[in-house]
Amino acid sequence: MDIALVDCYDRTGQVIGTKPRADIDRRRDIVPTAYVLVVTRASEMLLARIAEHGDHPRLYTGLLGCPAATMIRHGESADAAAQRALEHDLGITDAVPRFLGKEMAELPDGVVRLIHGFLVTGINAISPTAGEGSVIQRMTRSALEHALHQRSAFAPTFLALWDRYSDRVSFSLFRSYP
């Protein structure tokens, strides 16, 4: 069995070491992540209610977040990590995630992440991975904007991504803006 290694960063974006994924301290270690926003052909944003995961405890259990997200492995590109997350979390194998940008984000709870944001549009069918346990919800843009009035219902990682890149997400044209 391969051990997934993850690079750890300092606040300036420099790699300071590498750890096995299982040894990552999700509150303290600054790790590179890929988060994918997904909009369906029915003009709905997919959101995941983050479930507990036995062997890899999650920080934002019970909150709404991106339906496809992962730590980027040592030596892996952000694009490859986003594709891996889409396949693993949603069973999507035929979409090409569009890179929105990356930023070192300090979240309100003090967690720092190197976030690589991606967007996939025009998705028809998904097959959420049963082992992950996250429940997928669908929201139109107006429903999402209304739900965002209660920001405490959303994972800080999703909010960081949405606040930065929502102007690039089209729900009706199945494409993103530059």
C-alpha positions as CSV (number, residue, x, y, z in Angstrom):
1,M,0.0,0.0,0.0
2,D,1.4,3.4,-1.0
3,I,1.6,6.0,1.7
4,A,0.3,9.4,0.4
5,L,2.8,12.1,1.2
6,V,1.8,15.8,1.5
7,D,4.0,18.8,1.4
8,C,3.8,21.2,4.4
9,Y,4.3,24.9,3.8
10,D,5.2,28.0,5.8
11,R,3.0,31.2,5.6
12,T,5.2,32.6,2.8
13,G,4.4,29.6,0.6
14,Q,7.7,27.8,0.9
15,V,7.8,24.0,1.3
16,I,9.2,23.2,4.7
17,G,8.8,19.5,4.8
18,T,6.7,16.5,3.8
19,K,4.5,14.2,5.9
20,P,2.4,11.1,5.4
21,R,-1.2,12.2,5.0
22,A,-2.2,10.4,8.2
23,D,0.3,12.5,10.2
24,I,-1.0,15.9,9.0
25,D,-2.3,18.1,11.8
26,R,-5.3,19.6,10.1
27,R,-5.4,22.6,12.4
28,R,-1.7,23.5,12.4
29,D,-0.1,22.2,9.2
30,I,-0.3,24.4,6.2
31,V,-1.0,22.0,3.3
32,P,-1.9,22.5,-0.4
33,T,-5.5,21.7,-1.2
34,A,-7.7,21.4,-4.3
35,Y,-11.4,22.4,-4.0
36,V,-13.8,22.0,-6.9
37,L,-17.0,24.0,-7.3
38,V,-19.5,22.0,-9.4
39,V,-22.4,23.4,-11.4
40,T,-24.8,21.0,-13.1
41,R,-26.6,21.2,-16.4
42,A,-29.7,22.0,-14.4
43,S,-28.0,25.2,-13.2
44,E,-27.5,24.0,-9.6
45,M,-24.4,24.2,-7.5
46,L,-23.5,20.9,-5.8
47,L,-22.6,21.2,-2.1
48,A,-21.6,18.4,0.3
49,R,-22.6,18.2,3.9
50,I,-19.3,17.2,5.3
51,A,-19.4,13.9,7.1
52,E,-17.1,12.4,9.7
53,H,-14.4,10.2,8.2
54,G,-13.0,7.6,10.6
55,D,-9.4,7.3,9.4
56,H,-9.0,11.0,8.5
57,P,-10.8,13.3,10.9
58,R,-12.3,16.3,9.3
59,L,-12.4,19.9,10.7
60,Y,-15.8,21.0,9.4
61,T,-18.1,18.1,9.9
62,G,-21.8,18.9,9.4
63,L,-21.1,22.1,7.4
64,L,-21.7,22.6,3.7
65,G,-18.6,22.6,1.5
66,C,-17.2,21.8,-1.9
67,P,-18.4,18.4,-3.1
68,A,-14.9,17.5,-4.4
69,A,-11.9,18.4,-2.3
70,T,-8.5,16.9,-1.4
71,M,-5.0,17.5,-0.2
72,I,-2.6,17.7,-3.0
73,R,0.0,14.9,-2.8
74,H,3.7,15.4,-2.9
75,G,4.8,15.6,-6.6
76,E,1.1,15.9,-7.8
77,S,-0.1,18.8,-9.8
78,A,-3.1,20.8,-8.5
79,D,-5.0,19.9,-11.7
80,A,-4.4,16.1,-11.2
81,A,-5.5,16.5,-7.5
82,A,-8.7,18.2,-8.6
83,Q,-9.4,15.5,-11.2
84,R,-8.7,12.8,-8.5
85,A,-11.1,14.5,-6.1
86,L,-13.9,14.6,-8.8
87,E,-13.4,10.9,-9.5
88,H,-13.1,9.8,-5.9
89,D,-15.8,12.0,-4.4
90,L,-18.4,12.2,-7.2
91,G,-17.5,9.5,-9.7
92,I,-16.9,12.2,-12.4
93,T,-14.3,11.0,-14.8
94,D,-15.1,12.9,-18.0
95,A,-14.9,16.6,-16.8
96,V,-11.9,18.9,-17.0
97,P,-11.7,21.2,-13.9
98,R,-11.0,24.8,-14.8
99,F,-8.4,26.5,-12.6
100,L,-9.8,29.6,-10.9
101,G,-6.7,30.5,-8.9
102,K,-4.7,29.8,-5.8
103,E,-4.2,31.7,-2.5
104,M,-2.8,31.2,0.9
105,A,-5.9,31.7,3.0
106,E,-6.1,32.2,6.7
107,L,-9.5,31.1,7.8
108,P,-11.5,32.7,10.6
109,D,-10.7,29.8,12.9
110,G,-7.0,30.3,12.5
111,V,-6.5,27.4,10.0
112,V,-4.3,28.3,7.1
113,R,-4.6,26.5,3.7
114,L,-2.9,26.9,0.3
115,I,-6.2,26.7,-1.6
116,H,-6.3,25.9,-5.3
117,G,-9.8,26.6,-6.6
118,F,-11.4,24.9,-9.6
119,L,-14.7,24.9,-11.4
120,V,-16.6,22.2,-13.4
121,T,-19.8,23.1,-15.2
122,G,-22.4,21.2,-17.2
123,I,-22.3,18.0,-15.1
124,N,-25.2,15.6,-15.7
125,A,-24.8,12.6,-13.4
126,I,-22.8,12.0,-10.2
127,S,-22.1,8.9,-8.2
128,P,-21.1,10.1,-4.7
129,T,-18.7,7.7,-3.0
130,A,-20.7,5.9,-0.3
131,G,-17.5,5.5,1.8
132,E,-17.1,9.2,2.2
133,G,-20.5,9.6,3.7
134,S,-21.1,13.2,2.6
135,V,-24.6,14.1,1.6
136,I,-24.8,16.0,-1.7
137,Q,-27.2,18.9,-1.9
138,R,-28.1,20.9,-5.0
139,M,-28.8,24.7,-4.9
140,T,-29.7,27.2,-7.6
141,R,-27.7,30.4,-7.5
142,S,-30.5,32.3,-5.8
143,A,-31.0,29.5,-3.2
144,L,-27.2,29.5,-2.5
145,E,-27.1,33.3,-2.2
146,H,-30.0,33.1,0.3
147,A,-28.3,30.3,2.3
148,L,-25.1,32.3,2.4
149,H,-26.8,34.8,4.7
150,Q,-26.2,32.1,7.4
151,R,-22.5,31.8,6.8
152,S,-22.1,29.6,9.9
153,A,-23.7,26.8,7.9
154,F,-20.7,26.7,5.5
155,A,-17.2,25.4,5.9
156,P,-14.7,28.3,6.0
157,T,-12.8,26.7,3.1
158,F,-15.9,26.9,0.9
159,L,-16.5,30.5,2.0
160,A,-12.9,31.5,1.2
161,L,-13.2,29.9,-2.3
162,W,-16.7,31.4,-3.0
163,D,-15.9,34.9,-1.7
164,R,-12.8,35.0,-3.9
165,Y,-14.1,33.4,-7.2
166,S,-18.0,33.5,-7.2
167,D,-17.9,36.2,-9.8
168,R,-16.4,33.7,-12.2
169,V,-19.2,31.1,-11.8
170,S,-22.1,31.1,-14.2
171,F,-25.1,28.9,-13.3
172,S,-26.9,29.4,-16.5
173,L,-24.4,29.3,-19.3
174,F,-22.4,26.2,-18.2
175,R,-19.2,28.0,-18.5
176,S,-17.0,30.2,-16.2
177,Y,-15.8,33.7,-16.9
178,P,-12.2,34.6,-17.2
